[in-house]
Amino acid sequence: MSYPEDLRRLVDEHLETIRFSHGAGPDGADTTGLDGAMRYSLLAGGKRIRPVLCLATAKAIGLRPEDLLGAAAALEMVHTYSLVHDDLPAMDDDDLRRGQPTSHVKYGEAIAILAGDGLFAEAIGALSAVPASPDRVLEAVALLSAATGVEGMVGGQYIDVSAQKLDAEGLRHLHSLKTGRLIRASVEVPLALGGLDQEGREPYWRFASLVGLLFQIVDDILDVTGSDEELGKPHGSDERHGKVTYVSLYGLDQARSLAAETYDQALAALAGAGGQTEDLKRIADYIYLRQQ
């Protein structure tokens, strides 16, 4: 099965239409430079896994993907903000992202920080404007906020940069926050906007949690086996920073076995979900097969 390129095209076309600044004000003050920095990172390409997961989930539960483009964009804005900040010298200090110079290399650290801040704020606005009932939109905003905060992506990054000694369970918890929470939110948000009941959501939740884990295991494998050109960023970054990864903890062969086991579990969870889940399976296939 191929990746759902039709959904990715929808995402890319929508992102191209977004502008964050209306130009100079009556006093001559102008924020178009910040708009350019935000769009530089947001439009840098990639498979758009998080927004495509959002649209694929919408499709699975009978919603029109076009109606959730605001939610999909919000998820990609949050993801991009996290990359801009992760690449900063105070964090991972990386110079290459998605095959081009990182934001702080191109614009300087101060503008990169502001671009990340702006992307998160604009994400909340985009999600708040999705055409759905207020209670559903409120739940979706709360889910995205929680996935980003201390018990989500930011908390996971804190554990990562504070150089805590991690065993296998600690590593899994770290990545369930840093990587997994936003991937899970990419499925949770459309479920909330669609008003699916708790019982109906559970198989999707299990699938999303396992796909988030799978993504990180494969990412750790590729950090060792991939090239800069294939990854769009410097390979071996985790080793240079002395980070515990699934490869450093288990070895390459066992990490690959763990990826295969997690992939199988994700597909088993998806089999328990109702609806048109073919595109969700295609995304899981793509994430797993990246290492091949």
Helices and strands as residue ranges (DSSP letters): H 5-16, H 32-42, H 49-60, G 65-68, H 69-86, E 96-97, E 100-101, H 103-107, H 109-128, H 134-148, H 153-161, H 168-175, I 176-180, H 181-193, H 198-225, H 228-231, H 237-240, H 246-250, H 252-271, H 278-289
